[in-house]
Amino acid sequence: MSYKKLVKNYLQTNGISIGDIVKIDKEDISYKGIILDRPEDDDGDEYLVLKLDSGYNIGVNIVNTTAELIEKGDKPQINYAGEFIKNDPSKMDISIISTGGTVSSIIDYKTGAVHPSFTAEDLVRSNPEMPIIM
């Protein structure tokens, strides 16, 4: 888990973990979503990342909130490391050019800024059904 002191303690105290579906209440608003892990290099210790039903990810400042477990879930796994994918001559050739932007970035939930995180090779490895040309 890459959450640090405050959020890590919050998760443990509430008996929730990454992958669980939760409801977070804060003042006069409620958020329901799946708890996501956060980037290792993110230093915002008061923010929990939720994937909402709409598909959007948000950062919720956990100060003065209550959490309710709705359903236990599994921690999402991203497994794209390993040997480079071999070219399949039966598939059509495409080129991938990594120029940054939303697809290859991660968001800093404290500031709302995005930072480049994934290379073209990372994107290809996460989508092994795509053909590769080296």
N, C-alpha and C positions, 0 to 999 in steps of 0.2 A: 504494500500500500504506500502510495507516495504522499498521502496526507500527513501533515505535521501535527505538532502537539495539540492545539486547540480542537481542530476538526477530528483528529484521530480519537481524542478523548470523548468528543461529542458522539461519534459513531459508536464507540464501545459502551458508553453510558446508556445510550438508547437501544442497544442490541441490534444495530443495523450495520450493514456493510455494503461495499461496492457490489452493484448488480441487483440490490433489493429495490422494490417499488415502495416508495414512501410518500407520506403527506407531511409537508413542512408548513407550520403555521407561524406567521410573523405579523404581529399587530392585527391589521384588518384584511390580510391577504393570505391565501393558501396556495401552495405549489404542490403538484403531484407529479412524480416522475421517477425515473430509474437513477440511482446514484452512480455516477461515473467516476473513474479514477481521474486524476489530474496530472499534468506534466510534472516530471521530476524537478524541473528547474523553476517551477512557479513558486514564488515565495509568499503568496497570499494565504496566511494561516487562518483566516476567519471565513473563508468561502468554500462552500460545498457545491459541487457541480451536479446538476440534474438534467437528464434528458426528458423533456416534456413529451406528451402524447402528440403534439404538433410536429415533433422531430427536432425542434430547436433545443439547444443546450443553453442553460443559464447558470450563472453563479449566484448563490444565495448566501448572504452574510448571515451566519448562524447565531450571532449575538441576539439574545432575547427571542429565541424561537423555540418551538416544541416540535418534536418529530414523532410520527406514528408509522409503524411498520404496516404496510398493506399486504405485501407478499414477499417472501424470501426469493432471491434470485441467485444466479451464478455470476461470478465475476467475468465480464467480457474478456475474451482472449484475442489478441492480435498476433497471429503467427505468420509472419512473412519472411522471417530470416532463414538462412540456409543457403544451399547451392543456388547459383543463378539458374533461372528457367531456360531450358534448351529451346532453340528455335524449332518450330513445327512447320515443315515446308508445305503441309497441306492447308495451312491457314493463310489468309490474306495478310500482307505486310502493312503495318502502320508505323508512324513515328510519334514519339512522345517528347515534347519539349517542355521542360519545367521552367516556368517563368514566375513562379510565386503565385500569390492570390489565395483565395479561400480554400481550394482543394488541397493545396500543399502547406497549409498553415495551421497553427494551433492558436487558440484565443487565450488571452490573459483576462480572466473573469473579473479581476479587480479594476482594470483600466479600460477594458473593451477593445484593446489593441490586438492585432494579430501579428504573429511572428512566423517566418518561414521555418518549416520543420521537416518536411519530407522532400526527398529528391525524386527525380523521375524514376530511378531504379526502385525506390521504396514503393512508389505508386504501382509500378508494374508487379512487384512481388506481392502486393496486397490484392492484386487482381490476376491470378495465375491463368485465367482463361484467355487473357489477351496474348496475341502472338508477339514474339520478340525478334528484333533485328539488331544485331550488334555492328 
